[in-house]
């Protein structure tokens, strides 16, 4: 029935197109999920105080419809075609001409490119399905963390369990390695967190980072955790120093670590074995 997907060019093109539309949806997730979490926290706090919050407009990933933040114009389906609509509208709202953030098409293109590369790398099958779920979640987590310095359990915990489920048949790694990877990933950063806190009295990272590395370990196994930590730490150090030196980023202003973990996880998914082999060869 899906024989045409065995052609790598067709599969890559179709997966890239799918990735563009998923990227459009991820823009909604990145924007709304933190707000949904905040509303939920407010409701829980009010309940503990014995208060009743005033009824609010329903707010989730589907409701209300997306609208311009400047004039409230509801975005139509024609105005929501990934990348194409942005180009046709010349990056401005059709109603009030206010600029549309360049990040929206950037996320769509990034998701499309990652999806296409996954199709080329894994081919048609369960490995591609899992890789897409992994990549899409990583994109959402990266930009949520950049915006809010949060890595929501709503994404990290399902990602962890999905990794274990996909590795039941050994899709990427043996199940035993995946389980050890999840445990080791969490405990590694948990140990660093407490060591840093005991030495400095400050918190060096959030619990979401523990869960994200645990999820990466569940997908890729404990064998790739050293590479993931090394890559994320190296990139994080370079970017952090660059922000402090060139962007005058305050040393006491926290820098989210989640994006570097996510980037390292993506690299490990695609090139983990090759990078590990070359690193060991250099040693």
Order of alpha helices (4+ residues) and beta strands (2+ residues): alpha-alpha-alpha-alpha-alpha-alpha-alpha-alpha-alpha
